[in-house]
Amino acid sequence: MSIAALREENERLKALLAQTQAALSEHQGALAASEEARRRLEVILGELRREKFGAKSEKLRPDQYHLPLEDVEIAQGIL
Protein backbone atom coordinates (compact mmCIF):
# COMPACT_ATOMS: atom_id res chain seq x y z
CA MET A 1 0.00 0.00 0.00
CA SER A 2 1.14 3.49 -0.71
CA ILE A 3 1.67 6.12 1.95
CA ALA A 4 -1.34 8.07 0.65
CA ALA A 5 -3.57 4.98 0.93
CA LEU A 6 -2.32 4.34 4.45
CA ARG A 7 -3.05 7.93 5.44
CA GLU A 8 -6.57 7.66 4.00
CA GLU A 9 -7.12 4.39 5.85
CA ASN A 10 -5.79 5.96 9.06
CA GLU A 11 -8.14 8.95 8.73
CA ARG A 12 -11.10 6.66 7.98
CA LEU A 13 -10.31 4.54 11.02
CA LYS A 14 -9.96 7.64 13.21
CA ALA A 15 -13.37 8.88 12.04
CA LEU A 16 -14.89 5.44 12.69
CA LEU A 17 -13.32 5.38 16.16
CA ALA A 18 -14.74 8.83 16.94
CA GLN A 19 -18.22 7.69 15.83
CA THR A 20 -17.94 4.53 17.92
CA GLN A 21 -16.82 6.48 20.98
CA ALA A 22 -19.70 8.94 20.56
CA ALA A 23 -22.20 6.08 20.28
CA LEU A 24 -20.68 4.40 23.34
CA SER A 25 -20.89 7.62 25.33
CA GLU A 26 -24.54 8.03 24.33
CA HIS A 27 -25.36 4.46 25.35
CA GLN A 28 -23.54 4.86 28.66
CA GLY A 29 -25.61 7.96 29.37
CA ALA A 30 -28.81 6.09 28.60
CA LEU A 31 -27.68 3.21 30.81
CA ALA A 32 -26.92 5.56 33.69
CA ALA A 33 -30.35 7.17 33.33
CA SER A 34 -32.10 3.81 33.32
CA GLU A 35 -30.10 2.65 36.36
CA GLU A 36 -31.13 5.80 38.23
CA ALA A 37 -34.77 5.19 37.29
CA ARG A 38 -34.45 1.57 38.47
CA ARG A 39 -33.01 2.71 41.81
CA ARG A 40 -35.85 5.21 42.28
CA LEU A 41 -38.42 2.51 41.51
CA GLU A 42 -36.77 0.15 44.01
CA VAL A 43 -36.98 2.84 46.69
CA ILE A 44 -40.66 3.44 45.91
CA LEU A 45 -41.34 -0.30 45.92
CA GLY A 46 -39.55 -0.69 49.25
CA GLU A 47 -41.63 2.10 50.75
CA LEU A 48 -44.84 0.53 49.46
CA ARG A 49 -43.84 -2.88 50.83
CA ARG A 50 -43.05 -1.38 54.24
CA GLU A 51 -46.36 0.47 54.17
CA LYS A 52 -48.32 -2.66 53.31
CA PHE A 53 -46.36 -5.35 55.14
CA GLY A 54 -44.42 -3.37 57.72
CA ALA A 55 -44.52 -3.45 61.49
CA LYS A 56 -48.05 -2.04 61.64
CA SER A 57 -49.48 -5.17 60.10
CA GLU A 58 -47.55 -7.38 62.53
CA LYS A 59 -48.60 -5.72 65.78
CA LEU A 60 -50.41 -7.90 68.26
CA ARG A 61 -53.85 -7.01 69.45
CA PRO A 62 -54.03 -6.44 73.23
CA ASP A 63 -55.88 -9.72 73.72
CA GLN A 64 -52.98 -11.60 72.07
CA TYR A 65 -50.26 -10.47 74.49
CA HIS A 66 -50.81 -13.39 76.85
CA LEU A 67 -50.57 -16.09 74.14
CA PRO A 68 -46.77 -16.61 74.33
CA LEU A 69 -47.00 -17.01 78.11
CA GLU A 70 -49.71 -19.64 77.71
CA ASP A 71 -47.43 -21.54 75.31
CA VAL A 72 -44.62 -21.52 77.89
CA GLU A 73 -46.96 -22.67 80.64
CA ILE A 74 -48.29 -25.47 78.43
CA ALA A 75 -44.74 -26.54 77.53
CA GLN A 76 -43.69 -26.59 81.18
CA GLY A 77 -46.71 -28.72 82.05
CA ILE A 78 -45.91 -31.20 79.29
CA LEU A 79 -42.23 -31.49 80.24
Backbone torsions as a table, in degrees:
resi	resn	phi	psi	omega
1	MET	NA	146.4	179.0
2	SER	-81.2	164.3	179.6
3	ILE	-62.2	-39.1	179.6
4	ALA	-63.4	-42.2	179.5
5	ALA	-66.0	-39.1	177.9
6	LEU	-65.4	-40.1	177.7
7	ARG	-64.1	-42.9	178.0
8	GLU	-61.2	-46.0	178.8
9	GLU	-61.6	-41.2	178.4
10	ASN	-62.1	-45.1	179.2
11	GLU	-65.4	-40.5	178.7
12	ARG	-63.1	-43.3	179.1
13	LEU	-66.7	-37.1	176.4
14	LYS	-63.8	-42.0	178.7
15	ALA	-65.1	-41.5	178.2
16	LEU	-63.9	-40.6	177.4
17	LEU	-63.0	-42.7	178.8
18	ALA	-62.6	-41.3	177.8
19	GLN	-63.9	-42.9	-179.3
20	THR	-64.5	-42.3	178.8
21	GLN	-65.8	-37.5	177.7
22	ALA	-65.6	-42.9	178.6
23	ALA	-64.4	-41.4	178.3
24	LEU	-62.0	-44.1	179.4
25	SER	-61.7	-41.4	178.8
26	GLU	-63.7	-43.1	179.7
27	HIS	-67.6	-37.1	178.0
28	GLN	-65.9	-36.3	176.1
29	GLY	-64.5	-42.8	178.2
30	ALA	-65.0	-39.3	178.6
31	LEU	-63.9	-43.3	179.1
32	ALA	-62.5	-40.5	179.2
33	ALA	-65.4	-41.7	-179.7
34	SER	-69.5	-34.7	176.2
35	GLU	-64.8	-40.1	178.2
36	GLU	-64.9	-41.6	177.6
37	ALA	-63.5	-40.3	179.0
38	ARG	-63.2	-43.5	178.9
39	ARG	-61.9	-42.5	178.7
40	ARG	-62.5	-42.1	179.5
41	LEU	-65.3	-36.9	177.4
42	GLU	-65.0	-38.4	177.5
43	VAL	-64.3	-45.9	179.6
44	ILE	-62.1	-44.1	179.5
45	LEU	-62.9	-40.6	177.0
46	GLY	-62.1	-41.9	178.5
47	GLU	-64.1	-42.3	179.3
48	LEU	-65.2	-39.6	177.8
49	ARG	-63.7	-44.0	178.9
50	ARG	-63.3	-38.1	179.9
51	GLU	-65.6	-41.0	-176.7
52	LYS	-83.1	-41.4	-172.7
53	PHE	-115.0	10.9	-174.4
54	GLY	-71.2	-164.1	-174.8
55	ALA	-59.7	-31.2	-178.3
56	LYS	-59.8	-38.7	-177.7
57	SER	-76.8	-12.5	-177.6
58	GLU	-104.5	4.7	-179.4
59	LYS	-71.4	142.5	176.9
60	LEU	-80.1	147.2	171.4
61	ARG	-76.6	154.2	-178.5
62	PRO	-55.0	-33.0	-179.3
63	ASP	-76.2	-5.0	179.7
64	GLN	-98.6	-6.2	-176.7
65	TYR	-61.4	-32.6	-176.2
66	HIS	-82.8	-10.0	-176.8
67	LEU	-59.0	-46.0	178.7
68	PRO	-61.0	-35.6	179.0
69	LEU	-67.3	-37.2	176.9
70	GLU	-63.9	-37.9	178.1
71	ASP	-62.8	-41.2	179.7
72	VAL	-66.0	-43.5	179.8
73	GLU	-63.4	-40.7	178.1
74	ILE	-64.2	-43.9	-179.5
75	ALA	-63.4	-40.3	178.9
76	GLN	-65.8	-36.1	179.1
77	GLY	-69.1	-33.9	-179.8
78	ILE	-74.4	-38.7	-178.1
79	LEU	-74.4	NA	NA
